[in-house]
């Protein structure tokens, strides 16, 4: 009984079968875990340290979990911490967002480039945003619950905010309305005035 259940839910599958990795134009990765569905519903591992390390090479320890709920039109970001950079493993559990990461690493060949991904809860996808990226998202559904694991603790002294519509970065956001933002996010700074990672 036990071994049959284990086989049915795929625990004996190889690690590559449990997690599909899709590369982007930067070091940001789109991750698709194997979802096991039947008449009862579905099951998947949203985080497995061993699988993540073997399939992607990501071995950073996660130290903090965050959960935000936002309504349609809310834009959060673009945030990063220096000198205490956070790697982030993010996912949407209800609703839909457009998730954006900007490479703030001066030594990177994609320095100043951005990656944008539509994340929809029903797709059960995750995104790995390496340390050294500014990150933010806009909510496109009525509400969205956004979860993320971080590799560094939040540190308000280290936090910086990149202007969401900075002309030098040129992010093509998929909306035509005025976003709802905090005072801090509405007063983000231009790319060329911010400190960069080495």
Order of alpha helices (4+ residues) and beta strands (2+ residues): alpha-alpha-beta-beta-beta-beta-alpha-beta-beta-beta-beta-beta-beta-beta-beta-beta-alpha
